[in-house]
């Protein structure tokens, strides 16, 4: 086993350094990661200058507040459309009822002037 010098950052952002025993550099990195640290440099003590470790990929937190806003706008528009459709159908039904009443009166000849002059 070889000794490796490392520099790492913990979850609170504090930089730590130390040495660790491992067979190779990759194993040393894995051991450091198991300690909940993010290694920034790992190098064997018998090797030359330290080589940087690429940083872990950044996790971008998804902000869904704008999605919630647009969903609420869409739901409001659907509600307005449903109310408008309901009133339109009510008006149409009343219009059809009036037309059917007029049609019935025409069939019974109630709209002719002679009908009213008889009474």
GURO-91262 format. One record per atom (N, C-alpha, C): residue number from 1; residue in three letters; chain; atom name; x, y, z. Coordinates in steps of 0.05 Angstrom, whole numbers. Each point is the difference from the previous one (the first is absolute). Layout:
REM GURO-91262
<pt pos="NUM" code="ALA" unit="A" site="CA" u="X" v="Y" w="Z"/>
...
END
This chain:
REM GURO-91262
<pt pos="1" code="UNK" unit="A" site="N" u="17" v="-24" w="0"/>
<pt pos="1" code="UNK" unit="A" site="CA" u="-17" v="24" w="0"/>
<pt pos="1" code="UNK" unit="A" site="C" u="18" v="25" w="0"/>
<pt pos="2" code="UNK" unit="A" site="N" u="-11" v="20" w="-13"/>
<pt pos="2" code="UNK" unit="A" site="CA" u="15" v="26" w="-2"/>
<pt pos="2" code="UNK" unit="A" site="C" u="-15" v="21" w="16"/>
<pt pos="3" code="UNK" unit="A" site="N" u="15" v="20" w="8"/>
<pt pos="3" code="UNK" unit="A" site="CA" u="-13" v="23" w="14"/>
<pt pos="3" code="UNK" unit="A" site="C" u="-6" v="21" w="-21"/>
<pt pos="4" code="UNK" unit="A" site="N" u="-24" v="12" w="3"/>
<pt pos="4" code="UNK" unit="A" site="CA" u="-9" v="21" w="-17"/>
<pt pos="4" code="UNK" unit="A" site="C" u="-7" v="25" w="16"/>
<pt pos="5" code="UNK" unit="A" site="N" u="8" v="22" w="-9"/>
<pt pos="5" code="UNK" unit="A" site="CA" u="-7" v="26" w="12"/>
<pt pos="5" code="UNK" unit="A" site="C" u="-25" v="9" w="-14"/>
<pt pos="6" code="UNK" unit="A" site="N" u="-19" v="11" w="15"/>
<pt pos="6" code="UNK" unit="A" site="CA" u="-25" v="9" w="-13"/>
<pt pos="6" code="UNK" unit="A" site="C" u="-8" v="27" w="12"/>
<pt pos="7" code="UNK" unit="A" site="N" u="-14" v="15" w="-16"/>
<pt pos="7" code="UNK" unit="A" site="CA" u="-15" v="24" w="9"/>
<pt pos="7" code="UNK" unit="A" site="C" u="-28" v="-4" w="-9"/>
<pt pos="8" code="UNK" unit="A" site="N" u="-19" v="5" w="18"/>
<pt pos="8" code="UNK" unit="A" site="CA" u="-28" v="-5" w="-6"/>
<pt pos="8" code="UNK" unit="A" site="C" u="-17" v="21" w="14"/>
<pt pos="9" code="UNK" unit="A" site="N" u="-25" v="2" w="-9"/>
<pt pos="9" code="UNK" unit="A" site="CA" u="-19" v="19" w="11"/>
<pt pos="9" code="UNK" unit="A" site="C" u="-23" v="-17" w="12"/>
<pt pos="10" code="UNK" unit="A" site="N" u="-9" v="7" w="25"/>
<pt pos="10" code="UNK" unit="A" site="CA" u="-22" v="-14" w="12"/>
<pt pos="10" code="UNK" unit="A" site="C" u="-27" v="12" w="-9"/>
<pt pos="11" code="UNK" unit="A" site="N" u="-22" v="-10" w="10"/>
<pt pos="11" code="UNK" unit="A" site="CA" u="-26" v="9" w="-9"/>
<pt pos="11" code="UNK" unit="A" site="C" u="-6" v="29" w="9"/>
<pt pos="12" code="UNK" unit="A" site="N" u="13" v="9" w="21"/>
<pt pos="12" code="UNK" unit="A" site="CA" u="-5" v="28" w="8"/>
<pt pos="12" code="UNK" unit="A" site="C" u="19" v="20" w="-14"/>
<pt pos="13" code="UNK" unit="A" site="N" u="18" v="-11" w="-18"/>
<pt pos="13" code="UNK" unit="A" site="CA" u="17" v="18" w="-15"/>
<pt pos="13" code="UNK" unit="A" site="C" u="28" v="4" w="12"/>
<pt pos="14" code="UNK" unit="A" site="N" u="6" v="-13" w="22"/>
<pt pos="14" code="UNK" unit="A" site="CA" u="26" v="3" w="13"/>
<pt pos="14" code="UNK" unit="A" site="C" u="21" v="-17" w="-14"/>
<pt pos="15" code="UNK" unit="A" site="N" u="23" v="11" w="-5"/>
<pt pos="15" code="UNK" unit="A" site="CA" u="21" v="-15" w="-14"/>
<pt pos="15" code="UNK" unit="A" site="C" u="17" v="-15" w="21"/>
<pt pos="16" code="UNK" unit="A" site="N" u="4" v="-26" w="-5"/>
<pt pos="16" code="UNK" unit="A" site="CA" u="15" v="-18" w="17"/>
<pt pos="16" code="UNK" unit="A" site="C" u="22" v="-12" w="-16"/>
<pt pos="17" code="UNK" unit="A" site="N" u="21" v="-9" w="14"/>
<pt pos="17" code="UNK" unit="A" site="CA" u="22" v="-14" w="-14"/>
<pt pos="17" code="UNK" unit="A" site="C" u="11" v="-21" w="19"/>
<pt pos="18" code="UNK" unit="A" site="N" u="14" v="-20" w="-12"/>
<pt pos="18" code="UNK" unit="A" site="CA" u="11" v="-21" w="16"/>
<pt pos="18" code="UNK" unit="A" site="C" u="13" v="-21" w="-18"/>
<pt pos="19" code="UNK" unit="A" site="N" u="7" v="-23" w="12"/>
<pt pos="19" code="UNK" unit="A" site="CA" u="11" v="-22" w="-15"/>
<pt pos="19" code="UNK" unit="A" site="C" u="-18" v="-24" w="3"/>
<pt pos="20" code="UNK" unit="A" site="N" u="2" v="-18" w="-19"/>
<pt pos="20" code="UNK" unit="A" site="CA" u="-16" v="-24" w="0"/>
<pt pos="20" code="UNK" unit="A" site="C" u="16" v="-22" w="-13"/>
<pt pos="21" code="UNK" unit="A" site="N" u="-5" v="-25" w="9"/>
<pt pos="21" code="UNK" unit="A" site="CA" u="13" v="-23" w="-12"/>
<pt pos="21" code="UNK" unit="A" site="C" u="-18" v="-13" w="-20"/>
<pt pos="22" code="UNK" unit="A" site="N" u="10" v="-5" w="-24"/>
<pt pos="22" code="UNK" unit="A" site="CA" u="-15" v="-14" w="-21"/>
<pt pos="22" code="UNK" unit="A" site="C" u="19" v="-13" w="-20"/>
<pt pos="23" code="UNK" unit="A" site="N" u="-11" v="-18" w="-16"/>
<pt pos="23" code="UNK" unit="A" site="CA" u="17" v="-13" w="-20"/>
<pt pos="23" code="UNK" unit="A" site="C" u="6" v="18" w="-24"/>
<pt pos="24" code="UNK" unit="A" site="N" u="-20" v="16" w="-8"/>
<pt pos="24" code="UNK" unit="A" site="CA" u="5" v="19" w="-22"/>
<pt pos="24" code="UNK" unit="A" site="C" u="-17" v="25" w="4"/>
<pt pos="25" code="UNK" unit="A" site="N" u="4" v="19" w="-18"/>
<pt pos="25" code="UNK" unit="A" site="CA" u="-13" v="26" w="3"/>
<pt pos="25" code="UNK" unit="A" site="C" u="-31" v="-2" w="-1"/>
<pt pos="26" code="UNK" unit="A" site="N" u="-10" v="-17" w="-18"/>
<pt pos="26" code="UNK" unit="A" site="CA" u="-29" v="-2" w="-3"/>
<pt pos="26" code="UNK" unit="A" site="C" u="-12" v="-12" w="26"/>
<pt pos="27" code="UNK" unit="A" site="N" u="13" v="-19" w="12"/>
<pt pos="27" code="UNK" unit="A" site="CA" u="-10" v="-11" w="25"/>
<pt pos="27" code="UNK" unit="A" site="C" u="1" v="21" w="22"/>
<pt pos="28" code="UNK" unit="A" site="N" u="21" v="16" w="0"/>
<pt pos="28" code="UNK" unit="A" site="CA" u="2" v="21" w="20"/>
<pt pos="28" code="UNK" unit="A" site="C" u="-23" v="20" w="-3"/>
<pt pos="29" code="UNK" unit="A" site="N" u="-7" v="7" w="-25"/>
<pt pos="29" code="UNK" unit="A" site="CA" u="-23" v="18" w="-5"/>
<pt pos="29" code="UNK" unit="A" site="C" u="-25" v="-12" w="11"/>
<pt pos="30" code="UNK" unit="A" site="N" u="-5" v="-26" w="-5"/>
<pt pos="30" code="UNK" unit="A" site="CA" u="-24" v="-13" w="9"/>
<pt pos="30" code="UNK" unit="A" site="C" u="-2" v="-1" w="30"/>
<pt pos="31" code="UNK" unit="A" site="N" u="23" v="-4" w="14"/>
<pt pos="31" code="UNK" unit="A" site="CA" u="0" v="-1" w="29"/>
<pt pos="31" code="UNK" unit="A" site="C" u="-7" v="28" w="11"/>
<pt pos="32" code="UNK" unit="A" site="N" u="11" v="21" w="-13"/>
<pt pos="32" code="UNK" unit="A" site="CA" u="-6" v="27" w="9"/>
<pt pos="32" code="UNK" unit="A" site="C" u="-30" v="6" w="-4"/>
<pt pos="33" code="UNK" unit="A" site="N" u="-11" v="-8" w="-23"/>
<pt pos="33" code="UNK" unit="A" site="CA" u="-29" v="4" w="-5"/>
<pt pos="33" code="UNK" unit="A" site="C" u="-18" v="-14" w="19"/>
<pt pos="34" code="UNK" unit="A" site="N" u="9" v="-24" w="10"/>
<pt pos="34" code="UNK" unit="A" site="CA" u="-16" v="-15" w="19"/>
<pt pos="34" code="UNK" unit="A" site="C" u="-1" v="15" w="27"/>
<pt pos="35" code="UNK" unit="A" site="N" u="19" v="18" w="5"/>
<pt pos="35" code="UNK" unit="A" site="CA" u="0" v="15" w="25"/>
<pt pos="35" code="UNK" unit="A" site="C" u="-17" v="26" w="-3"/>
<pt pos="36" code="UNK" unit="A" site="N" u="-17" v="1" w="-21"/>
<pt pos="36" code="UNK" unit="A" site="CA" u="-17" v="23" w="-6"/>
<pt pos="36" code="UNK" unit="A" site="C" u="17" v="26" w="-5"/>
<pt pos="37" code="UNK" unit="A" site="N" u="23" v="-4" w="-13"/>
<pt pos="37" code="UNK" unit="A" site="CA" u="17" v="23" w="-8"/>
<pt pos="37" code="UNK" unit="A" site="C" u="1" v="1" w="-30"/>
<pt pos="38" code="UNK" unit="A" site="N" u="5" v="24" w="-10"/>
<pt pos="38" code="UNK" unit="A" site="CA" u="3" v="4" w="-29"/>
<pt pos="38" code="UNK" unit="A" site="C" u="30" v="6" w="-5"/>
<pt pos="39" code="UNK" unit="A" site="N" u="15" v="-20" w="-10"/>
<pt pos="39" code="UNK" unit="A" site="CA" u="29" v="4" w="-4"/>
<pt pos="39" code="UNK" unit="A" site="C" u="6" v="21" w="-22"/>
<pt pos="40" code="UNK" unit="A" site="N" u="18" v="18" w="6"/>
<pt pos="40" code="UNK" unit="A" site="CA" u="9" v="19" w="-20"/>
<pt pos="40" code="UNK" unit="A" site="C" u="28" v="-7" w="-10"/>
<pt pos="41" code="UNK" unit="A" site="N" u="17" v="-11" w="17"/>
<pt pos="41" code="UNK" unit="A" site="CA" u="27" v="-10" w="-8"/>
<pt pos="41" code="UNK" unit="A" site="C" u="6" v="-26" w="14"/>
<pt pos="42" code="UNK" unit="A" site="N" u="10" v="-19" w="-16"/>
<pt pos="42" code="UNK" unit="A" site="CA" u="10" v="-25" w="11"/>
<pt pos="42" code="UNK" unit="A" site="C" u="25" v="-7" w="-14"/>
<pt pos="43" code="UNK" unit="A" site="N" u="22" v="-4" w="15"/>
<pt pos="43" code="UNK" unit="A" site="CA" u="25" v="-6" w="-13"/>
<pt pos="43" code="UNK" unit="A" site="C" u="17" v="-18" w="19"/>
<pt pos="44" code="UNK" unit="A" site="N" u="14" v="-18" w="-13"/>
<pt pos="44" code="UNK" unit="A" site="CA" u="18" v="-18" w="16"/>
<pt pos="44" code="UNK" unit="A" site="C" u="22" v="17" w="11"/>
<pt pos="45" code="UNK" unit="A" site="N" u="9" v="-7" w="25"/>
<pt pos="45" code="UNK" unit="A" site="CA" u="22" v="15" w="12"/>
<pt pos="45" code="UNK" unit="A" site="C" u="26" v="-4" w="-14"/>
<pt pos="46" code="UNK" unit="A" site="N" u="3" v="-22" w="-15"/>
<pt pos="46" code="UNK" unit="A" site="CA" u="25" v="-5" w="-14"/>
<pt pos="46" code="UNK" unit="A" site="C" u="-1" v="11" w="-29"/>
<pt pos="47" code="UNK" unit="A" site="N" u="-23" v="12" w="-8"/>
<pt pos="47" code="UNK" unit="A" site="CA" u="-3" v="11" w="-27"/>
<pt pos="47" code="UNK" unit="A" site="C" u="8" v="29" w="-1"/>
<pt pos="48" code="UNK" unit="A" site="N" u="-1" v="12" w="-23"/>
<pt pos="48" code="UNK" unit="A" site="CA" u="7" v="28" w="-4"/>
<pt pos="48" code="UNK" unit="A" site="C" u="-22" v="18" w="10"/>
<pt pos="49" code="UNK" unit="A" site="N" u="-4" v="23" w="-13"/>
<pt pos="49" code="UNK" unit="A" site="CA" u="-20" v="20" w="9"/>
<pt pos="49" code="UNK" unit="A" site="C" u="-28" v="-12" w="-2"/>
<pt pos="50" code="UNK" unit="A" site="N" u="-18" v="12" w="16"/>
<pt pos="50" code="UNK" unit="A" site="CA" u="-27" v="-10" w="1"/>
<pt pos="50" code="UNK" unit="A" site="C" u="-15" v="6" w="-25"/>
<pt pos="51" code="UNK" unit="A" site="N" u="-17" v="-19" w="-8"/>
<pt pos="51" code="UNK" unit="A" site="CA" u="-17" v="4" w="-23"/>
<pt pos="51" code="UNK" unit="A" site="C" u="-28" v="6" w="10"/>
<pt pos="52" code="UNK" unit="A" site="N" u="-13" v="20" w="-12"/>
<pt pos="52" code="UNK" unit="A" site="CA" u="-27" v="7" w="9"/>
<pt pos="52" code="UNK" unit="A" site="C" u="-20" v="-22" w="-9"/>
<pt pos="53" code="UNK" unit="A" site="N" u="-20" v="-3" w="16"/>
<pt pos="53" code="UNK" unit="A" site="CA" u="-22" v="-18" w="-6"/>
<pt pos="53" code="UNK" unit="A" site="C" u="-23" v="17" w="-11"/>
<pt pos="54" code="UNK" unit="A" site="N" u="-11" v="-8" w="-22"/>
<pt pos="54" code="UNK" unit="A" site="CA" u="-22" v="16" w="-11"/>
<pt pos="54" code="UNK" unit="A" site="C" u="-23" v="2" w="21"/>
<pt pos="55" code="UNK" unit="A" site="N" u="-12" v="24" w="2"/>
<pt pos="55" code="UNK" unit="A" site="CA" u="-22" v="3" w="20"/>
<pt pos="55" code="UNK" unit="A" site="C" u="-24" v="-17" w="-8"/>
<pt pos="56" code="UNK" unit="A" site="N" u="-16" v="-8" w="20"/>
<pt pos="56" code="UNK" unit="A" site="CA" u="-24" v="-16" w="-5"/>
<pt pos="56" code="UNK" unit="A" site="C" u="-19" v="17" w="-16"/>
<pt pos="57" code="UNK" unit="A" site="N" u="-17" v="-12" w="-16"/>
<pt pos="57" code="UNK" unit="A" site="CA" u="-20" v="16" w="-15"/>
<pt pos="57" code="UNK" unit="A" site="C" u="-18" v="15" w="18"/>
<pt pos="58" code="UNK" unit="A" site="N" u="-6" v="25" w="-8"/>
<pt pos="58" code="UNK" unit="A" site="CA" u="-18" v="16" w="16"/>
<pt pos="58" code="UNK" unit="A" site="C" u="-29" v="-10" w="-3"/>
<pt pos="59" code="UNK" unit="A" site="N" u="-13" v="-1" w="22"/>
<pt pos="59" code="UNK" unit="A" site="CA" u="-28" v="-8" w="0"/>
<pt pos="59" code="UNK" unit="A" site="C" u="-16" v="26" w="1"/>
<pt pos="60" code="UNK" unit="A" site="N" u="-15" v="5" w="-22"/>
<pt pos="60" code="UNK" unit="A" site="CA" u="-16" v="24" w="-1"/>
<pt pos="60" code="UNK" unit="A" site="C" u="-28" v="-7" w="10"/>
<pt pos="61" code="UNK" unit="A" site="N" u="-7" v="14" w="21"/>
<pt pos="61" code="UNK" unit="A" site="CA" u="-27" v="-5" w="11"/>
<pt pos="61" code="UNK" unit="A" site="C" u="-21" v="12" w="-18"/>
<pt pos="62" code="UNK" unit="A" site="N" u="-20" v="-16" w="-6"/>
<pt pos="62" code="UNK" unit="A" site="CA" u="-21" v="8" w="-19"/>
<pt pos="62" code="UNK" unit="A" site="C" u="-21" v="16" w="16"/>
<pt pos="63" code="UNK" unit="A" site="N" u="-5" v="24" w="-10"/>
<pt pos="63" code="UNK" unit="A" site="CA" u="-19" v="18" w="13"/>
<pt pos="63" code="UNK" unit="A" site="C" u="-27" v="-3" w="-15"/>
<pt pos="64" code="UNK" unit="A" site="N" u="-19" v="-13" w="13"/>
<pt pos="64" code="UNK" unit="A" site="CA" u="-26" v="-5" w="-13"/>
<pt pos="64" code="UNK" unit="A" site="C" u="-21" v="21" w="7"/>
<pt pos="65" code="UNK" unit="A" site="N" u="8" v="23" w="12"/>
<pt pos="65" code="UNK" unit="A" site="CA" u="-20" v="20" w="7"/>
<pt pos="65" code="UNK" unit="A" site="C" u="-12" v="13" w="-25"/>
<pt pos="66" code="UNK" unit="A" site="N" u="16" v="3" w="-21"/>
<pt pos="66" code="UNK" unit="A" site="CA" u="-11" v="11" w="-25"/>
<pt pos="66" code="UNK" unit="A" site="C" u="-19" v="-19" w="-13"/>
<pt pos="67" code="UNK" unit="A" site="N" u="6" v="-27" w="2"/>
<pt pos="67" code="UNK" unit="A" site="CA" u="-19" v="-20" w="-10"/>
<pt pos="67" code="UNK" unit="A" site="C" u="-27" v="2" w="14"/>
<pt pos="68" code="UNK" unit="A" site="N" u="1" v="2" w="26"/>
<pt pos="68" code="UNK" unit="A" site="CA" u="-24" v="2" w="16"/>
<pt pos="68" code="UNK" unit="A" site="C" u="-17" v="25" w="-8"/>
<pt pos="69" code="UNK" unit="A" site="N" u="14" v="22" w="-6"/>
<pt pos="69" code="UNK" unit="A" site="CA" u="-14" v="24" w="-8"/>
<pt pos="69" code="UNK" unit="A" site="C" u="-14" v="-4" w="-27"/>
<pt pos="70" code="UNK" unit="A" site="N" u="14" v="-12" w="-19"/>
<pt pos="70" code="UNK" unit="A" site="CA" u="-12" v="-4" w="-26"/>
<pt pos="70" code="UNK" unit="A" site="C" u="-22" v="-21" w="1"/>
<pt pos="71" code="UNK" unit="A" site="N" u="2" v="-20" w="17"/>
<pt pos="71" code="UNK" unit="A" site="CA" u="-21" v="-20" w="3"/>
<pt pos="71" code="UNK" unit="A" site="C" u="-25" v="13" w="12"/>
<pt pos="72" code="UNK" unit="A" site="N" u="4" v="18" w="19"/>
<pt pos="72" code="UNK" unit="A" site="CA" u="-23" v="14" w="12"/>
<pt pos="72" code="UNK" unit="A" site="C" u="-13" v="18" w="-20"/>
<pt pos="73" code="UNK" unit="A" site="N" u="15" v="13" w="-17"/>
<pt pos="73" code="UNK" unit="A" site="CA" u="-11" v="17" w="-22"/>
<pt pos="73" code="UNK" unit="A" site="C" u="-17" v="-17" w="-19"/>
<pt pos="74" code="UNK" unit="A" site="N" u="11" v="-23" w="-8"/>
<pt pos="74" code="UNK" unit="A" site="CA" u="-14" v="-18" w="-18"/>
<pt pos="74" code="UNK" unit="A" site="C" u="-26" v="-10" w="12"/>
<pt pos="75" code="UNK" unit="A" site="N" u="2" v="-8" w="26"/>
<pt pos="75" code="UNK" unit="A" site="CA" u="-25" v="-9" w="13"/>
<pt pos="75" code="UNK" unit="A" site="C" u="-20" v="22" w="3"/>
<pt pos="76" code="UNK" unit="A" site="N" u="8" v="24" w="5"/>
<pt pos="76" code="UNK" unit="A" site="CA" u="-18" v="23" w="1"/>
<pt pos="76" code="UNK" unit="A" site="C" u="-14" v="4" w="-27"/>
<pt pos="77" code="UNK" unit="A" site="N" u="16" v="-1" w="-22"/>
<pt pos="77" code="UNK" unit="A" site="CA" u="-11" v="3" w="-27"/>
<pt pos="77" code="UNK" unit="A" site="C" u="-20" v="-22" w="-6"/>
<pt pos="78" code="UNK" unit="A" site="N" u="6" v="-25" w="8"/>
<pt pos="78" code="UNK" unit="A" site="CA" u="-19" v="-22" w="-4"/>
<pt pos="78" code="UNK" unit="A" site="C" u="-25" v="5" w="15"/>
<pt pos="79" code="UNK" unit="A" site="N" u="2" v="10" w="25"/>
<pt pos="79" code="UNK" unit="A" site="CA" u="-24" v="5" w="16"/>
<pt pos="79" code="UNK" unit="A" site="C" u="-17" v="22" w="-13"/>
<pt pos="80" code="UNK" unit="A" site="N" u="13" v="22" w="-10"/>
<pt pos="80" code="UNK" unit="A" site="CA" u="-15" v="21" w="-13"/>
<pt pos="80" code="UNK" unit="A" site="C" u="-13" v="-11" w="-25"/>
<pt pos="81" code="UNK" unit="A" site="N" u="13" v="-16" w="-15"/>
<pt pos="81" code="UNK" unit="A" site="CA" u="-11" v="-12" w="-24"/>
<pt pos="81" code="UNK" unit="A" site="C" u="-25" v="-18" w="7"/>
<pt pos="82" code="UNK" unit="A" site="N" u="3" v="-15" w="21"/>
<pt pos="82" code="UNK" unit="A" site="CA" u="-22" v="-18" w="8"/>
<pt pos="82" code="UNK" unit="A" site="C" u="-25" v="17" w="8"/>
<pt pos="83" code="UNK" unit="A" site="N" u="5" v="21" w="15"/>
<pt pos="83" code="UNK" unit="A" site="CA" u="-22" v="18" w="8"/>
<pt pos="83" code="UNK" unit="A" site="C" u="-13" v="13" w="-24"/>
<pt pos="84" code="UNK" unit="A" site="N" u="17" v="10" w="-18"/>
<pt pos="84" code="UNK" unit="A" site="CA" u="-11" v="12" w="-25"/>
<pt pos="84" code="UNK" unit="A" site="C" u="-16" v="-20" w="-16"/>
<pt pos="85" code="UNK" unit="A" site="N" u="10" v="-25" w="-2"/>
<pt pos="85" code="UNK" unit="A" site="CA" u="-14" v="-20" w="-15"/>
<pt pos="85" code="UNK" unit="A" site="C" u="-26" v="-7" w="13"/>
<pt pos="86" code="UNK" unit="A" site="N" u="0" v="-1" w="27"/>
<pt pos="86" code="UNK" unit="A" site="CA" u="-25" v="-6" w="14"/>
<pt pos="86" code="UNK" unit="A" site="C" u="-21" v="22" w="-5"/>
<pt pos="87" code="UNK" unit="A" site="N" u="7" v="25" w="2"/>
<pt pos="87" code="UNK" unit="A" site="CA" u="-18" v="22" w="-6"/>
<pt pos="87" code="UNK" unit="A" site="C" u="-10" v="0" w="-29"/>
<pt pos="88" code="UNK" unit="A" site="N" u="19" v="-6" w="-18"/>
<pt pos="88" code="UNK" unit="A" site="CA" u="-8" v="-1" w="-28"/>
<pt pos="88" code="UNK" unit="A" site="C" u="-20" v="-22" w="-5"/>
<pt pos="89" code="UNK" unit="A" site="N" u="4" v="-23" w="12"/>
<pt pos="89" code="UNK" unit="A" site="CA" u="-19" v="-22" w="-3"/>
<pt pos="89" code="UNK" unit="A" site="C" u="-27" v="7" w="12"/>
<pt pos="90" code="UNK" unit="A" site="N" u="0" v="13" w="23"/>
<pt pos="90" code="UNK" unit="A" site="CA" u="-25" v="8" w="13"/>
<pt pos="90" code="UNK" unit="A" site="C" u="-15" v="20" w="-18"/>
<pt pos="91" code="UNK" unit="A" site="N" u="14" v="19" w="-11"/>
<pt pos="91" code="UNK" unit="A" site="CA" u="-12" v="20" w="-19"/>
<pt pos="91" code="UNK" unit="A" site="C" u="-11" v="-14" w="-25"/>
<pt pos="92" code="UNK" unit="A" site="N" u="16" v="-19" w="-10"/>
<pt pos="92" code="UNK" unit="A" site="CA" u="-8" v="-15" w="-24"/>
<pt pos="92" code="UNK" unit="A" site="C" u="-26" v="-16" w="6"/>
<pt pos="93" code="UNK" unit="A" site="N" u="0" v="-13" w="23"/>
<pt pos="93" code="UNK" unit="A" site="CA" u="-24" v="-15" w="7"/>
<pt pos="93" code="UNK" unit="A" site="C" u="-25" v="18" w="3"/>
<pt pos="94" code="UNK" unit="A" site="N" u="4" v="23" w="12"/>
<pt pos="94" code="UNK" unit="A" site="CA" u="-23" v="18" w="2"/>
<pt pos="94" code="UNK" unit="A" site="C" u="-8" v="10" w="-27"/>
<pt pos="95" code="UNK" unit="A" site="N" u="19" v="4" w="-18"/>
<pt pos="95" code="UNK" unit="A" site="CA" u="-6" v="9" w="-27"/>
<pt pos="95" code="UNK" unit="A" site="C" u="-15" v="-22" w="-15"/>
<pt pos="96" code="UNK" unit="A" site="N" u="9" v="-25" w="4"/>
<pt pos="96" code="UNK" unit="A" site="CA" u="-14" v="-23" w="-13"/>
<pt pos="96" code="UNK" unit="A" site="C" u="-29" v="-3" w="11"/>
<pt pos="97" code="UNK" unit="A" site="N" u="-2" v="5" w="26"/>
<pt pos="97" code="UNK" unit="A" site="CA" u="-27" v="-2" w="13"/>
<pt pos="97" code="UNK" unit="A" site="C" u="-18" v="21" w="-11"/>
<pt pos="98" code="UNK" unit="A" site="N" u="10" v="25" w="-3"/>
<pt pos="98" code="UNK" unit="A" site="CA" u="-17" v="21" w="-11"/>
<pt pos="98" code="UNK" unit="A" site="C" u="-7" v="-6" w="-29"/>
<pt pos="99" code="UNK" unit="A" site="N" u="19" v="-10" w="-16"/>
<pt pos="99" code="UNK" unit="A" site="CA" u="-6" v="-8" w="-27"/>
<pt pos="99" code="UNK" unit="A" site="C" u="-21" v="-22" w="-2"/>
<pt pos="100" code="UNK" unit="A" site="N" u="2" v="-20" w="19"/>
<pt pos="100" code="UNK" unit="A" site="CA" u="-19" v="-21" w="-1"/>
<pt pos="100" code="UNK" unit="A" site="C" u="-28" v="10" w="9"/>
<pt pos="101" code="UNK" unit="A" site="N" u="-1" v="19" w="18"/>
<pt pos="101" code="UNK" unit="A" site="CA" u="-25" v="11" w="8"/>
<pt pos="101" code="UNK" unit="A" site="C" u="-12" v="16" w="-23"/>
<pt pos="102" code="UNK" unit="A" site="N" u="16" v="16" w="-14"/>
<pt pos="102" code="UNK" unit="A" site="CA" u="-10" v="15" w="-23"/>
<pt pos="102" code="UNK" unit="A" site="C" u="-9" v="-19" w="-22"/>
<pt pos="103" code="UNK" unit="A" site="N" u="15" v="-21" w="-4"/>
<pt pos="103" code="UNK" unit="A" site="CA" u="-8" v="-20" w="-20"/>
<pt pos="103" code="UNK" unit="A" site="C" u="-27" v="-13" w="7"/>
<pt pos="104" code="UNK" unit="A" site="N" u="-3" v="-6" w="25"/>
<pt pos="104" code="UNK" unit="A" site="CA" u="-25" v="-12" w="9"/>
<pt pos="104" code="UNK" unit="A" site="C" u="-23" v="20" w="-3"/>
<pt pos="105" code="UNK" unit="A" site="N" u="5" v="25" w="6"/>
<pt pos="105" code="UNK" unit="A" site="CA" u="-21" v="21" w="-3"/>
<pt pos="105" code="UNK" unit="A" site="C" u="-8" v="3" w="-29"/>
<pt pos="106" code="UNK" unit="A" site="N" u="21" v="-1" w="-18"/>
<pt pos="106" code="UNK" unit="A" site="CA" u="-6" v="2" w="-28"/>
<pt pos="106" code="UNK" unit="A" site="C" u="-17" v="-24" w="-9"/>
<pt pos="107" code="UNK" unit="A" site="N" u="7" v="-24" w="10"/>
<pt pos="107" code="UNK" unit="A" site="CA" u="-16" v="-23" w="-7"/>
<pt pos="107" code="UNK" unit="A" site="C" u="-28" v="2" w="10"/>
<pt pos="108" code="UNK" unit="A" site="N" u="-4" v="12" w="23"/>
<pt pos="108" code="UNK" unit="A" site="CA" u="-27" v="3" w="11"/>
<pt pos="108" code="UNK" unit="A" site="C" u="-13" v="25" w="-11"/>
<pt pos="109" code="UNK" unit="A" site="N" u="13" v="14" w="-17"/>
<pt pos="109" code="UNK" unit="A" site="CA" u="-9" v="25" w="-13"/>
<pt pos="109" code="UNK" unit="A" site="C" u="-6" v="22" w="20"/>
<pt pos="110" code="UNK" unit="A" site="N" u="15" v="0" w="22"/>
<pt pos="110" code="UNK" unit="A" site="CA" u="-3" v="21" w="20"/>
<pt pos="110" code="UNK" unit="A" site="C" u="12" v="27" w="-9"/>
<pt pos="111" code="UNK" unit="A" site="N" u="18" v="-1" w="-19"/>
<pt pos="111" code="UNK" unit="A" site="CA" u="13" v="25" w="-8"/>
<pt pos="111" code="UNK" unit="A" site="C" u="-14" v="14" w="-23"/>
<pt pos="112" code="UNK" unit="A" site="N" u="-20" v="-12" w="-10"/>
<pt pos="112" code="UNK" unit="A" site="CA" u="-14" v="14" w="-22"/>
<pt pos="112" code="UNK" unit="A" site="C" u="-20" v="20" w="12"/>
<pt pos="113" code="UNK" unit="A" site="N" u="-3" v="23" w="-14"/>
<pt pos="113" code="UNK" unit="A" site="CA" u="-18" v="21" w="11"/>
<pt pos="113" code="UNK" unit="A" site="C" u="-28" v="-9" w="3"/>
<pt pos="114" code="UNK" unit="A" site="N" u="-9" v="-19" w="-18"/>
<pt pos="114" code="UNK" unit="A" site="CA" u="-27" v="-9" w="2"/>
<pt pos="114" code="UNK" unit="A" site="C" u="-6" v="-15" w="26"/>
<pt pos="115" code="UNK" unit="A" site="N" u="20" v="-13" w="11"/>
<pt pos="115" code="UNK" unit="A" site="CA" u="-3" v="-15" w="25"/>
<pt pos="115" code="UNK" unit="A" site="C" u="-6" v="19" w="22"/>
<pt pos="116" code="UNK" unit="A" site="N" u="13" v="23" w="1"/>
<pt pos="116" code="UNK" unit="A" site="CA" u="-3" v="19" w="21"/>
<pt pos="116" code="UNK" unit="A" site="C" u="-26" v="16" w="-4"/>
<pt pos="117" code="UNK" unit="A" site="N" u="-8" v="4" w="-24"/>
<pt pos="117" code="UNK" unit="A" site="CA" u="-25" v="15" w="-5"/>
<pt pos="117" code="UNK" unit="A" site="C" u="-25" v="-16" w="7"/>
<pt pos="118" code="UNK" unit="A" site="N" u="3" v="-27" w="0"/>
<pt pos="118" code="UNK" unit="A" site="CA" u="-23" v="-17" w="8"/>
<pt pos="118" code="UNK" unit="A" site="C" u="-6" v="3" w="29"/>
<pt pos="119" code="UNK" unit="A" site="N" u="19" v="4" w="16"/>
<pt pos="119" code="UNK" unit="A" site="CA" u="-4" v="1" w="29"/>
<pt pos="119" code="UNK" unit="A" site="C" u="-7" v="27" w="8"/>
END
